[in-house]
């Protein structure tokens, strides 16, 4: 009761002061009523209501109704969430208003586990459908893709009787989880990098963006090179050689799209996203032409089981060729956008910590015979320091968020999440938690993941989310690591690599949404020198 009395006295005193000010300023009299209304609204929403309804997530205050923090969110969601976390000073779930929509932000590790475990009242499927729709998947295609199918249907097993859109995750796991199918894929990567990482081949394929030094070394922008070589490796490993035969410039077309891919995630209208839409159309048209090639010819060219199986399942449902092209485009987007960026960040970290280059070379040496990578299992089971570098790189460069729609009122972390709103789990807030990763969480220090420092517990804990969690845990995480590690270790085995000049460490571009790994800011790429090692 005394608390309410003090609150009432505070409100009365504030209004009395305001009225006195208005009386003394003629120009303010005409604005008094709307300003008073705004003040009353703000006082109610951000002071009185949170006290009366403590079970609701607290909301970051703002001045403009409906718009809320909309502009700040789309300018840099990471900065806004960090600001809100500092403002509240706790790890309780809180809310943001973004152009009339409420987003609940969950950053406490154990609360994120609650979100991932809740499949009854929280859903993810609608966001996948929105992404498909934004990239041109037809409404009829979505209808048949997400209708429940019989348990005894022909083709890929469907014991739960779910839709093609649901059991496609099981198809990914069948291909991409450790086992013989993943070994076939990783061998595709090994063979491709074995052929591509030679000095003559690099001079041939990088002629447009590289310069040749007086000593015969190659000088090339690291970010651009990692992008092009990783994209081309992925398209060959997954889709075979036919794709690049159809469109030799596919990697460049994709890069033109991916640099603007955030416009898809923000659902920009076509008249504001002309360059992105044109680049996407070129990539999707390549996949339409790819579909016209007989499947047997594509298989002979190296296409993996997953690509063909998804095509067969889609055709059995009557999904049209254009929609199958969109389906493949989405796969191509995910595998290409993340591997190219994580390869850049891993090499950037090594180049700015050059002592680790010799560590990686020594640890991975038993996997090679001369300069040929033969023993892949050694890389996956006997390279703990390389694993630490991989984990630390992922921790620092992951910048995506898990999103769920609240289908029914749900309590998370003791706070009521109301039906129709969205929950966000920003990975970056988890990965920079000083309580988990130490006071130097913003520094690159791979040994924090070492066994002596209980590093294994970090990668199994709820604060480790570079690949999401729950049923939406990324099925391509093993393939992404293996593709990147094969590239980096083969590169370091065959070449001496160093920076040209003394460039600062590149800054991550945190202002644009991504599907997983952040890019670097414009102008923050830097040039490296590659020369053959005298003693591989």
SEZA-938699 format. One record per residue (C-alpha): chain; residue in three letters; x, y, z; residue number from 1. Coordinates in steps of 0.5 Angstrom, whole numbers, plus 500, padded with zeros to 3 digits. Example, Ala and Ser with C-alpha at 12.3 -4.5 7.8 and 13.67 -1.06 7.14 Angstrom:
2
(r 'A', 'ALA', (525, 491, 516), 1)
(r 'A', 'SER', (527, 498, 514), 2)
! end
This chain:
536
(r 'A', 'UNK', (500, 500, 500), 1)
(r 'A', 'UNK', (506, 505, 502), 2)
(r 'A', 'UNK', (509, 503, 495), 3)
(r 'A', 'UNK', (503, 505, 491), 4)
(r 'A', 'UNK', (502, 512, 496), 5)
(r 'A', 'UNK', (510, 513, 494), 6)
(r 'A', 'UNK', (508, 512, 487), 7)
(r 'A', 'UNK', (502, 516, 487), 8)
(r 'A', 'UNK', (506, 522, 490), 9)
(r 'A', 'UNK', (511, 521, 485), 10)
(r 'A', 'UNK', (506, 522, 479), 11)
(r 'A', 'UNK', (503, 528, 482), 12)
(r 'A', 'UNK', (509, 532, 483), 13)
(r 'A', 'UNK', (511, 530, 476), 14)
(r 'A', 'UNK', (505, 533, 473), 15)
(r 'A', 'UNK', (505, 539, 478), 16)
(r 'A', 'UNK', (512, 541, 475), 17)
(r 'A', 'UNK', (510, 540, 468), 18)
(r 'A', 'UNK', (503, 544, 469), 19)
(r 'A', 'UNK', (508, 550, 472), 20)
(r 'A', 'UNK', (512, 549, 466), 21)
(r 'A', 'UNK', (507, 550, 461), 22)
(r 'A', 'UNK', (503, 556, 464), 23)
(r 'A', 'UNK', (510, 560, 463), 24)
(r 'A', 'UNK', (511, 558, 456), 25)
(r 'A', 'UNK', (506, 560, 451), 26)
(r 'A', 'UNK', (508, 556, 445), 27)
(r 'A', 'UNK', (508, 550, 449), 28)
(r 'A', 'UNK', (500, 551, 451), 29)
(r 'A', 'UNK', (498, 548, 444), 30)
(r 'A', 'UNK', (502, 542, 445), 31)
(r 'A', 'UNK', (501, 541, 452), 32)
(r 'A', 'UNK', (495, 536, 451), 33)
(r 'A', 'UNK', (498, 531, 446), 34)
(r 'A', 'UNK', (505, 531, 450), 35)
(r 'A', 'UNK', (501, 530, 457), 36)
(r 'A', 'UNK', (498, 524, 453), 37)
(r 'A', 'UNK', (504, 521, 451), 38)
(r 'A', 'UNK', (507, 522, 458), 39)
(r 'A', 'UNK', (501, 519, 461), 40)
(r 'A', 'UNK', (502, 513, 456), 41)
(r 'A', 'UNK', (509, 512, 457), 42)
(r 'A', 'UNK', (509, 513, 465), 43)
(r 'A', 'UNK', (503, 507, 465), 44)
(r 'A', 'UNK', (507, 503, 460), 45)
(r 'A', 'UNK', (514, 503, 463), 46)
(r 'A', 'UNK', (513, 504, 470), 47)
(r 'A', 'UNK', (506, 503, 473), 48)
(r 'A', 'UNK', (504, 497, 468), 49)
(r 'A', 'UNK', (511, 493, 470), 50)
(r 'A', 'UNK', (509, 494, 477), 51)
(r 'A', 'UNK', (502, 491, 477), 52)
(r 'A', 'UNK', (504, 486, 472), 53)
(r 'A', 'UNK', (511, 483, 474), 54)
(r 'A', 'UNK', (509, 476, 471), 55)
(r 'A', 'UNK', (510, 480, 464), 56)
(r 'A', 'UNK', (517, 481, 461), 57)
(r 'A', 'UNK', (519, 488, 462), 58)
(r 'A', 'UNK', (520, 492, 456), 59)
(r 'A', 'UNK', (525, 497, 454), 60)
(r 'A', 'UNK', (522, 504, 454), 61)
(r 'A', 'UNK', (521, 508, 448), 62)
(r 'A', 'UNK', (518, 515, 446), 63)
(r 'A', 'UNK', (514, 513, 439), 64)
(r 'A', 'UNK', (508, 509, 440), 65)
(r 'A', 'UNK', (507, 503, 435), 66)
(r 'A', 'UNK', (514, 504, 432), 67)
(r 'A', 'UNK', (518, 503, 438), 68)
(r 'A', 'UNK', (525, 501, 437), 69)
(r 'A', 'UNK', (523, 499, 430), 70)
(r 'A', 'UNK', (529, 503, 426), 71)
(r 'A', 'UNK', (534, 501, 431), 72)
(r 'A', 'UNK', (532, 494, 431), 73)
(r 'A', 'UNK', (533, 494, 423), 74)
(r 'A', 'UNK', (540, 498, 424), 75)
(r 'A', 'UNK', (543, 493, 428), 76)
(r 'A', 'UNK', (539, 488, 432), 77)
(r 'A', 'UNK', (545, 486, 436), 78)
(r 'A', 'UNK', (547, 493, 439), 79)
(r 'A', 'UNK', (540, 494, 441), 80)
(r 'A', 'UNK', (539, 488, 445), 81)
(r 'A', 'UNK', (546, 489, 448), 82)
(r 'A', 'UNK', (543, 496, 450), 83)
(r 'A', 'UNK', (537, 493, 453), 84)
(r 'A', 'UNK', (541, 488, 457), 85)
(r 'A', 'UNK', (545, 493, 460), 86)
(r 'A', 'UNK', (539, 497, 461), 87)
(r 'A', 'UNK', (535, 492, 465), 88)
(r 'A', 'UNK', (542, 489, 468), 89)
(r 'A', 'UNK', (539, 482, 469), 90)
(r 'A', 'UNK', (538, 476, 465), 91)
(r 'A', 'UNK', (531, 475, 465), 92)
(r 'A', 'UNK', (527, 475, 459), 93)
(r 'A', 'UNK', (525, 482, 456), 94)
(r 'A', 'UNK', (521, 485, 450), 95)
(r 'A', 'UNK', (522, 490, 445), 96)
(r 'A', 'UNK', (517, 493, 440), 97)
(r 'A', 'UNK', (519, 493, 433), 98)
(r 'A', 'UNK', (514, 497, 429), 99)
(r 'A', 'UNK', (508, 494, 433), 100)
(r 'A', 'UNK', (510, 487, 434), 101)
(r 'A', 'UNK', (513, 485, 440), 102)
(r 'A', 'UNK', (519, 481, 440), 103)
(r 'A', 'UNK', (521, 477, 447), 104)
(r 'A', 'UNK', (529, 476, 448), 105)
(r 'A', 'UNK', (531, 470, 451), 106)
(r 'A', 'UNK', (539, 471, 453), 107)
(r 'A', 'UNK', (539, 467, 460), 108)
(r 'A', 'UNK', (542, 460, 458), 109)
(r 'A', 'UNK', (538, 455, 461), 110)
(r 'A', 'UNK', (532, 459, 459), 111)
(r 'A', 'UNK', (534, 458, 452), 112)
(r 'A', 'UNK', (534, 451, 453), 113)
(r 'A', 'UNK', (526, 451, 456), 114)
(r 'A', 'UNK', (525, 455, 449), 115)
(r 'A', 'UNK', (528, 449, 445), 116)
(r 'A', 'UNK', (525, 444, 449), 117)
(r 'A', 'UNK', (518, 447, 448), 118)
(r 'A', 'UNK', (515, 444, 441), 119)
(r 'A', 'UNK', (508, 444, 444), 120)
(r 'A', 'UNK', (506, 452, 444), 121)
(r 'A', 'UNK', (512, 454, 440), 122)
(r 'A', 'UNK', (514, 453, 433), 123)
(r 'A', 'UNK', (519, 455, 428), 124)
(r 'A', 'UNK', (516, 452, 421), 125)
(r 'A', 'UNK', (512, 458, 419), 126)
(r 'A', 'UNK', (519, 462, 419), 127)
(r 'A', 'UNK', (522, 457, 414), 128)
(r 'A', 'UNK', (515, 457, 410), 129)
(r 'A', 'UNK', (516, 465, 410), 130)
(r 'A', 'UNK', (523, 464, 407), 131)
(r 'A', 'UNK', (521, 459, 402), 132)
(r 'A', 'UNK', (516, 464, 400), 133)
(r 'A', 'UNK', (520, 470, 400), 134)
(r 'A', 'UNK', (525, 466, 395), 135)
(r 'A', 'UNK', (519, 465, 390), 136)
(r 'A', 'UNK', (516, 458, 392), 137)
(r 'A', 'UNK', (509, 458, 390), 138)
(r 'A', 'UNK', (503, 457, 395), 139)
(r 'A', 'UNK', (501, 451, 391), 140)
(r 'A', 'UNK', (508, 448, 393), 141)
(r 'A', 'UNK', (508, 450, 400), 142)
(r 'A', 'UNK', (501, 447, 401), 143)
(r 'A', 'UNK', (504, 440, 398), 144)
(r 'A', 'UNK', (510, 441, 401), 145)
(r 'A', 'UNK', (507, 441, 408), 146)
(r 'A', 'UNK', (501, 437, 408), 147)
(r 'A', 'UNK', (502, 430, 412), 148)
(r 'A', 'UNK', (504, 424, 408), 149)
(r 'A', 'UNK', (502, 417, 410), 150)
(r 'A', 'UNK', (507, 413, 414), 151)
(r 'A', 'UNK', (508, 407, 409), 152)
(r 'A', 'UNK', (509, 412, 403), 153)
(r 'A', 'UNK', (514, 410, 398), 154)
(r 'A', 'UNK', (521, 413, 398), 155)
(r 'A', 'UNK', (524, 416, 404), 156)
(r 'A', 'UNK', (522, 412, 410), 157)
(r 'A', 'UNK', (516, 417, 414), 158)
(r 'A', 'UNK', (515, 413, 420), 159)
(r 'A', 'UNK', (512, 419, 424), 160)
(r 'A', 'UNK', (507, 421, 418), 161)
(r 'A', 'UNK', (509, 428, 417), 162)
(r 'A', 'UNK', (510, 432, 411), 163)
(r 'A', 'UNK', (516, 433, 406), 164)
(r 'A', 'UNK', (518, 439, 409), 165)
(r 'A', 'UNK', (518, 436, 416), 166)
(r 'A', 'UNK', (522, 429, 414), 167)
(r 'A', 'UNK', (527, 433, 410), 168)
(r 'A', 'UNK', (531, 434, 416), 169)
(r 'A', 'UNK', (531, 427, 417), 170)
(r 'A', 'UNK', (534, 426, 410), 171)
(r 'A', 'UNK', (539, 431, 411), 172)
(r 'A', 'UNK', (541, 428, 417), 173)
(r 'A', 'UNK', (542, 421, 413), 174)
(r 'A', 'UNK', (547, 425, 409), 175)
(r 'A', 'UNK', (550, 429, 413), 176)
(r 'A', 'UNK', (551, 426, 420), 177)
(r 'A', 'UNK', (558, 422, 421), 178)
(r 'A', 'UNK', (558, 415, 417), 179)
(r 'A', 'UNK', (559, 413, 410), 180)
(r 'A', 'UNK', (555, 418, 407), 181)
(r 'A', 'UNK', (558, 424, 410), 182)
(r 'A', 'UNK', (565, 421, 408), 183)
(r 'A', 'UNK', (563, 421, 401), 184)
(r 'A', 'UNK', (561, 428, 401), 185)
(r 'A', 'UNK', (568, 430, 405), 186)
(r 'A', 'UNK', (572, 426, 400), 187)
(r 'A', 'UNK', (568, 430, 395), 188)
(r 'A', 'UNK', (571, 436, 398), 189)
(r 'A', 'UNK', (578, 433, 399), 190)
(r 'A', 'UNK', (579, 431, 392), 191)
(r 'A', 'UNK', (576, 438, 390), 192)
(r 'A', 'UNK', (581, 442, 394), 193)
(r 'A', 'UNK', (587, 437, 392), 194)
(r 'A', 'UNK', (586, 440, 385), 195)
(r 'A', 'UNK', (584, 447, 386), 196)
(r 'A', 'UNK', (590, 449, 391), 197)
(r 'A', 'UNK', (596, 449, 387), 198)
(r 'A', 'UNK', (600, 455, 385), 199)
(r 'A', 'UNK', (598, 454, 377), 200)
(r 'A', 'UNK', (591, 453, 379), 201)
(r 'A', 'UNK', (590, 459, 383), 202)
(r 'A', 'UNK', (594, 463, 378), 203)
(r 'A', 'UNK', (589, 461, 373), 204)
(r 'A', 'UNK', (582, 462, 377), 205)
(r 'A', 'UNK', (584, 468, 381), 206)
(r 'A', 'UNK', (587, 472, 375), 207)
(r 'A', 'UNK', (581, 477, 376), 208)
(r 'A', 'UNK', (582, 479, 383), 209)
(r 'A', 'UNK', (590, 477, 384), 210)
(r 'A', 'UNK', (596, 480, 383), 211)
(r 'A', 'UNK', (603, 476, 382), 212)
(r 'A', 'UNK', (609, 478, 386), 213)
(r 'A', 'UNK', (616, 479, 384), 214)
(r 'A', 'UNK', (618, 473, 387), 215)
(r 'A', 'UNK', (612, 469, 384), 216)
(r 'A', 'UNK', (607, 469, 390), 217)
(r 'A', 'UNK', (600, 471, 389), 218)
(r 'A', 'UNK', (597, 477, 393), 219)
(r 'A', 'UNK', (590, 476, 394), 220)
(r 'A', 'UNK', (584, 479, 398), 221)
(r 'A', 'UNK', (583, 474, 403), 222)
(r 'A', 'UNK', (575, 475, 404), 223)
(r 'A', 'UNK', (574, 475, 397), 224)
(r 'A', 'UNK', (578, 469, 395), 225)
(r 'A', 'UNK', (575, 465, 401), 226)
(r 'A', 'UNK', (568, 466, 399), 227)
(r 'A', 'UNK', (570, 464, 391), 228)
(r 'A', 'UNK', (573, 458, 393), 229)
(r 'A', 'UNK', (569, 456, 398), 230)
(r 'A', 'UNK', (563, 457, 394), 231)
(r 'A', 'UNK', (565, 453, 388), 232)
(r 'A', 'UNK', (568, 447, 393), 233)
(r 'A', 'UNK', (561, 447, 396), 234)
(r 'A', 'UNK', (557, 447, 389), 235)
(r 'A', 'UNK', (562, 441, 386), 236)
(r 'A', 'UNK', (561, 437, 393), 237)
(r 'A', 'UNK', (554, 437, 393), 238)
(r 'A', 'UNK', (551, 438, 386), 239)
(r 'A', 'UNK', (557, 435, 382), 240)
(r 'A', 'UNK', (561, 438, 376), 241)
(r 'A', 'UNK', (555, 439, 372), 242)
(r 'A', 'UNK', (552, 446, 376), 243)
(r 'A', 'UNK', (559, 450, 374), 244)
(r 'A', 'UNK', (559, 447, 367), 245)
(r 'A', 'UNK', (552, 450, 366), 246)
(r 'A', 'UNK', (554, 457, 369), 247)
(r 'A', 'UNK', (561, 458, 370), 248)
(r 'A', 'UNK', (560, 465, 374), 249)
(r 'A', 'UNK', (555, 462, 379), 250)
(r 'A', 'UNK', (560, 463, 385), 251)
(r 'A', 'UNK', (560, 471, 383), 252)
(r 'A', 'UNK', (552, 471, 382), 253)
(r 'A', 'UNK', (551, 468, 388), 254)
(r 'A', 'UNK', (556, 473, 392), 255)
(r 'A', 'UNK', (552, 478, 389), 256)
(r 'A', 'UNK', (546, 476, 392), 257)
(r 'A', 'UNK', (549, 474, 398), 258)
(r 'A', 'UNK', (552, 480, 400), 259)
(r 'A', 'UNK', (545, 483, 399), 260)
(r 'A', 'UNK', (541, 477, 402), 261)
(r 'A', 'UNK', (539, 481, 408), 262)
(r 'A', 'UNK', (534, 484, 404), 263)
(r 'A', 'UNK', (530, 477, 404), 264)
(r 'A', 'UNK', (531, 476, 411), 265)
(r 'A', 'UNK', (528, 483, 412), 266)
(r 'A', 'UNK', (523, 482, 406), 267)
(r 'A', 'UNK', (524, 488, 402), 268)
(r 'A', 'UNK', (519, 489, 397), 269)
(r 'A', 'UNK', (522, 488, 390), 270)
(r 'A', 'UNK', (522, 495, 388), 271)
(r 'A', 'UNK', (527, 496, 393), 272)
(r 'A', 'UNK', (531, 490, 392), 273)
(r 'A', 'UNK', (533, 490, 385), 274)
(r 'A', 'UNK', (540, 488, 385), 275)
(r 'A', 'UNK', (539, 482, 390), 276)
(r 'A', 'UNK', (533, 480, 386), 277)
(r 'A', 'UNK', (536, 480, 379), 278)
(r 'A', 'UNK', (542, 476, 382), 279)
(r 'A', 'UNK', (538, 471, 386), 280)
(r 'A', 'UNK', (534, 470, 379), 281)
(r 'A', 'UNK', (541, 468, 375), 282)
(r 'A', 'UNK', (542, 463, 381), 283)
(r 'A', 'UNK', (535, 460, 381), 284)
(r 'A', 'UNK', (535, 460, 373), 285)
(r 'A', 'UNK', (542, 456, 373), 286)
(r 'A', 'UNK', (538, 451, 378), 287)
(r 'A', 'UNK', (532, 450, 373), 288)
(r 'A', 'UNK', (537, 449, 367), 289)
(r 'A', 'UNK', (541, 444, 372), 290)
(r 'A', 'UNK', (534, 440, 373), 291)
(r 'A', 'UNK', (533, 439, 366), 292)
(r 'A', 'UNK', (540, 435, 365), 293)
(r 'A', 'UNK', (538, 428, 366), 294)
(r 'A', 'UNK', (539, 426, 374), 295)
(r 'A', 'UNK', (543, 420, 371), 296)
(r 'A', 'UNK', (548, 425, 368), 297)
(r 'A', 'UNK', (548, 429, 374), 298)
(r 'A', 'UNK', (549, 423, 379), 299)
(r 'A', 'UNK', (555, 421, 374), 300)
(r 'A', 'UNK', (558, 428, 375), 301)
(r 'A', 'UNK', (558, 427, 382), 302)
(r 'A', 'UNK', (551, 430, 385), 303)
(r 'A', 'UNK', (550, 427, 392), 304)
(r 'A', 'UNK', (544, 422, 394), 305)
(r 'A', 'UNK', (541, 428, 398), 306)
(r 'A', 'UNK', (540, 432, 392), 307)
(r 'A', 'UNK', (537, 427, 388), 308)
(r 'A', 'UNK', (533, 424, 394), 309)
(r 'A', 'UNK', (530, 431, 395), 310)
(r 'A', 'UNK', (528, 432, 388), 311)
(r 'A', 'UNK', (525, 425, 387), 312)
(r 'A', 'UNK', (521, 426, 393), 313)
(r 'A', 'UNK', (518, 433, 391), 314)
(r 'A', 'UNK', (517, 430, 384), 315)
(r 'A', 'UNK', (512, 425, 387), 316)
(r 'A', 'UNK', (508, 430, 391), 317)
(r 'A', 'UNK', (507, 434, 384), 318)
(r 'A', 'UNK', (512, 440, 386), 319)
(r 'A', 'UNK', (514, 444, 380), 320)
(r 'A', 'UNK', (521, 445, 377), 321)
(r 'A', 'UNK', (521, 452, 379), 322)
(r 'A', 'UNK', (519, 450, 386), 323)
(r 'A', 'UNK', (525, 445, 386), 324)
(r 'A', 'UNK', (530, 450, 384), 325)
(r 'A', 'UNK', (528, 454, 390), 326)
(r 'A', 'UNK', (529, 448, 394), 327)
(r 'A', 'UNK', (536, 447, 392), 328)
(r 'A', 'UNK', (537, 455, 392), 329)
(r 'A', 'UNK', (536, 455, 399), 330)
(r 'A', 'UNK', (540, 449, 400), 331)
(r 'A', 'UNK', (546, 452, 396), 332)
(r 'A', 'UNK', (545, 459, 400), 333)
(r 'A', 'UNK', (546, 456, 407), 334)
(r 'A', 'UNK', (552, 451, 405), 335)
(r 'A', 'UNK', (555, 457, 401), 336)
(r 'A', 'UNK', (554, 463, 406), 337)
(r 'A', 'UNK', (557, 460, 412), 338)
(r 'A', 'UNK', (563, 456, 410), 339)
(r 'A', 'UNK', (566, 462, 406), 340)
(r 'A', 'UNK', (565, 466, 412), 341)
(r 'A', 'UNK', (568, 462, 417), 342)
(r 'A', 'UNK', (574, 460, 413), 343)
(r 'A', 'UNK', (575, 467, 412), 344)
(r 'A', 'UNK', (575, 468, 420), 345)
(r 'A', 'UNK', (579, 462, 422), 346)
(r 'A', 'UNK', (584, 464, 417), 347)
(r 'A', 'UNK', (584, 472, 420), 348)
(r 'A', 'UNK', (585, 469, 427), 349)
(r 'A', 'UNK', (591, 465, 425), 350)
(r 'A', 'UNK', (594, 470, 421), 351)
(r 'A', 'UNK', (593, 475, 427), 352)
(r 'A', 'UNK', (596, 470, 431), 353)
(r 'A', 'UNK', (601, 467, 427), 354)
(r 'A', 'UNK', (604, 462, 432), 355)
(r 'A', 'UNK', (598, 458, 432), 356)
(r 'A', 'UNK', (600, 457, 424), 357)
(r 'A', 'UNK', (606, 452, 426), 358)
(r 'A', 'UNK', (601, 449, 432), 359)
(r 'A', 'UNK', (596, 447, 426), 360)
(r 'A', 'UNK', (601, 445, 421), 361)
(r 'A', 'UNK', (605, 440, 427), 362)
(r 'A', 'UNK', (598, 437, 429), 363)
(r 'A', 'UNK', (595, 436, 422), 364)
(r 'A', 'UNK', (602, 433, 419), 365)
(r 'A', 'UNK', (600, 426, 420), 366)
(r 'A', 'UNK', (594, 427, 416), 367)
(r 'A', 'UNK', (598, 428, 410), 368)
(r 'A', 'UNK', (603, 424, 405), 369)
(r 'A', 'UNK', (607, 429, 402), 370)
(r 'A', 'UNK', (602, 435, 401), 371)
(r 'A', 'UNK', (597, 430, 399), 372)
(r 'A', 'UNK', (591, 430, 405), 373)
(r 'A', 'UNK', (590, 422, 406), 374)
(r 'A', 'UNK', (588, 421, 413), 375)
(r 'A', 'UNK', (582, 425, 414), 376)
(r 'A', 'UNK', (580, 421, 421), 377)
(r 'A', 'UNK', (586, 424, 424), 378)
(r 'A', 'UNK', (583, 431, 423), 379)
(r 'A', 'UNK', (577, 429, 426), 380)
(r 'A', 'UNK', (579, 425, 432), 381)
(r 'A', 'UNK', (587, 427, 434), 382)
(r 'A', 'UNK', (587, 435, 433), 383)
(r 'A', 'UNK', (585, 438, 440), 384)
(r 'A', 'UNK', (588, 444, 438), 385)
(r 'A', 'UNK', (585, 445, 432), 386)
(r 'A', 'UNK', (578, 444, 435), 387)
(r 'A', 'UNK', (579, 449, 440), 388)
(r 'A', 'UNK', (581, 454, 434), 389)
(r 'A', 'UNK', (575, 452, 431), 390)
(r 'A', 'UNK', (570, 453, 437), 391)
(r 'A', 'UNK', (573, 459, 439), 392)
(r 'A', 'UNK', (572, 462, 431), 393)
(r 'A', 'UNK', (565, 460, 431), 394)
(r 'A', 'UNK', (564, 463, 438), 395)
(r 'A', 'UNK', (566, 470, 436), 396)
(r 'A', 'UNK', (563, 470, 429), 397)
(r 'A', 'UNK', (556, 467, 430), 398)
(r 'A', 'UNK', (551, 472, 429), 399)
(r 'A', 'UNK', (544, 469, 428), 400)
(r 'A', 'UNK', (538, 468, 432), 401)
(r 'A', 'UNK', (534, 462, 434), 402)
(r 'A', 'UNK', (526, 465, 433), 403)
(r 'A', 'UNK', (520, 462, 435), 404)
(r 'A', 'UNK', (513, 464, 434), 405)
(r 'A', 'UNK', (508, 463, 441), 406)
(r 'A', 'UNK', (502, 459, 439), 407)
(r 'A', 'UNK', (499, 459, 446), 408)
(r 'A', 'UNK', (501, 463, 452), 409)
(r 'A', 'UNK', (507, 460, 455), 410)
(r 'A', 'UNK', (512, 461, 461), 411)
(r 'A', 'UNK', (519, 462, 459), 412)
(r 'A', 'UNK', (524, 464, 465), 413)
(r 'A', 'UNK', (518, 466, 469), 414)
(r 'A', 'UNK', (515, 471, 464), 415)
(r 'A', 'UNK', (509, 470, 460), 416)
(r 'A', 'UNK', (510, 470, 453), 417)
(r 'A', 'UNK', (503, 471, 450), 418)
(r 'A', 'UNK', (500, 468, 444), 419)
(r 'A', 'UNK', (502, 471, 437), 420)
(r 'A', 'UNK', (509, 474, 439), 421)
(r 'A', 'UNK', (516, 472, 437), 422)
(r 'A', 'UNK', (521, 469, 441), 423)
(r 'A', 'UNK', (529, 471, 439), 424)
(r 'A', 'UNK', (535, 467, 442), 425)
(r 'A', 'UNK', (541, 472, 440), 426)
(r 'A', 'UNK', (547, 467, 439), 427)
(r 'A', 'UNK', (552, 473, 440), 428)
(r 'A', 'UNK', (549, 475, 447), 429)
(r 'A', 'UNK', (550, 468, 449), 430)
(r 'A', 'UNK', (557, 467, 446), 431)
(r 'A', 'UNK', (560, 473, 450), 432)
(r 'A', 'UNK', (557, 472, 457), 433)
(r 'A', 'UNK', (563, 473, 461), 434)
(r 'A', 'UNK', (560, 469, 467), 435)
(r 'A', 'UNK', (561, 463, 462), 436)
(r 'A', 'UNK', (567, 465, 458), 437)
(r 'A', 'UNK', (571, 469, 462), 438)
(r 'A', 'UNK', (572, 477, 463), 439)
(r 'A', 'UNK', (576, 476, 456), 440)
(r 'A', 'UNK', (570, 474, 452), 441)
(r 'A', 'UNK', (571, 479, 447), 442)
(r 'A', 'UNK', (578, 476, 445), 443)
(r 'A', 'UNK', (581, 470, 441), 444)
(r 'A', 'UNK', (583, 465, 446), 445)
(r 'A', 'UNK', (582, 458, 443), 446)
(r 'A', 'UNK', (585, 455, 450), 447)
(r 'A', 'UNK', (579, 457, 453), 448)
(r 'A', 'UNK', (576, 450, 450), 449)
(r 'A', 'UNK', (582, 446, 452), 450)
(r 'A', 'UNK', (580, 440, 456), 451)
(r 'A', 'UNK', (585, 442, 462), 452)
(r 'A', 'UNK', (580, 448, 462), 453)
(r 'A', 'UNK', (574, 444, 462), 454)
(r 'A', 'UNK', (573, 446, 455), 455)
(r 'A', 'UNK', (568, 440, 453), 456)
(r 'A', 'UNK', (563, 442, 458), 457)
(r 'A', 'UNK', (563, 449, 454), 458)
(r 'A', 'UNK', (561, 446, 448), 459)
(r 'A', 'UNK', (556, 442, 451), 460)
(r 'A', 'UNK', (553, 447, 455), 461)
(r 'A', 'UNK', (547, 452, 454), 462)
(r 'A', 'UNK', (551, 458, 452), 463)
(r 'A', 'UNK', (554, 454, 446), 464)
(r 'A', 'UNK', (549, 455, 440), 465)
(r 'A', 'UNK', (553, 457, 434), 466)
(r 'A', 'UNK', (548, 452, 430), 467)
(r 'A', 'UNK', (542, 453, 434), 468)
(r 'A', 'UNK', (539, 448, 438), 469)
(r 'A', 'UNK', (533, 443, 439), 470)
(r 'A', 'UNK', (529, 440, 433), 471)
(r 'A', 'UNK', (532, 446, 429), 472)
(r 'A', 'UNK', (540, 444, 431), 473)
(r 'A', 'UNK', (543, 445, 424), 474)
(r 'A', 'UNK', (544, 438, 421), 475)
(r 'A', 'UNK', (550, 441, 416), 476)
(r 'A', 'UNK', (554, 443, 422), 477)
(r 'A', 'UNK', (559, 437, 421), 478)
(r 'A', 'UNK', (560, 438, 414), 479)
(r 'A', 'UNK', (561, 445, 415), 480)
(r 'A', 'UNK', (567, 444, 419), 481)
(r 'A', 'UNK', (570, 438, 415), 482)
(r 'A', 'UNK', (569, 443, 409), 483)
(r 'A', 'UNK', (573, 448, 412), 484)
(r 'A', 'UNK', (578, 444, 416), 485)
(r 'A', 'UNK', (580, 441, 409), 486)
(r 'A', 'UNK', (581, 447, 406), 487)
(r 'A', 'UNK', (585, 451, 411), 488)
(r 'A', 'UNK', (589, 445, 413), 489)
(r 'A', 'UNK', (591, 443, 406), 490)
(r 'A', 'UNK', (592, 451, 404), 491)
(r 'A', 'UNK', (597, 451, 410), 492)
(r 'A', 'UNK', (601, 445, 408), 493)
(r 'A', 'UNK', (602, 447, 401), 494)
(r 'A', 'UNK', (603, 454, 402), 495)
(r 'A', 'UNK', (606, 460, 406), 496)
(r 'A', 'UNK', (601, 465, 408), 497)
(r 'A', 'UNK', (602, 472, 411), 498)
(r 'A', 'UNK', (599, 478, 411), 499)
(r 'A', 'UNK', (601, 484, 406), 500)
(r 'A', 'UNK', (603, 490, 411), 501)
(r 'A', 'UNK', (600, 490, 418), 502)
(r 'A', 'UNK', (592, 491, 417), 503)
(r 'A', 'UNK', (588, 491, 423), 504)
(r 'A', 'UNK', (584, 485, 425), 505)
(r 'A', 'UNK', (577, 486, 421), 506)
(r 'A', 'UNK', (571, 488, 424), 507)
(r 'A', 'UNK', (565, 484, 424), 508)
(r 'A', 'UNK', (558, 487, 420), 509)
(r 'A', 'UNK', (553, 486, 426), 510)
(r 'A', 'UNK', (548, 491, 423), 511)
(r 'A', 'UNK', (545, 486, 418), 512)
(r 'A', 'UNK', (542, 479, 419), 513)
(r 'A', 'UNK', (545, 473, 417), 514)
(r 'A', 'UNK', (543, 465, 417), 515)
(r 'A', 'UNK', (549, 464, 421), 516)
(r 'A', 'UNK', (556, 467, 421), 517)
(r 'A', 'UNK', (557, 474, 420), 518)
(r 'A', 'UNK', (561, 478, 415), 519)
(r 'A', 'UNK', (566, 483, 415), 520)
(r 'A', 'UNK', (565, 490, 415), 521)
(r 'A', 'UNK', (566, 494, 408), 522)
(r 'A', 'UNK', (573, 496, 407), 523)
(r 'A', 'UNK', (575, 491, 412), 524)
(r 'A', 'UNK', (578, 485, 407), 525)
(r 'A', 'UNK', (585, 485, 407), 526)
(r 'A', 'UNK', (591, 482, 402), 527)
(r 'A', 'UNK', (595, 476, 403), 528)
(r 'A', 'UNK', (601, 473, 400), 529)
(r 'A', 'UNK', (601, 466, 398), 530)
(r 'A', 'UNK', (607, 462, 396), 531)
(r 'A', 'UNK', (609, 455, 396), 532)
(r 'A', 'UNK', (612, 452, 402), 533)
(r 'A', 'UNK', (619, 449, 401), 534)
(r 'A', 'UNK', (619, 443, 405), 535)
(r 'A', 'UNK', (611, 441, 406), 536)
! end
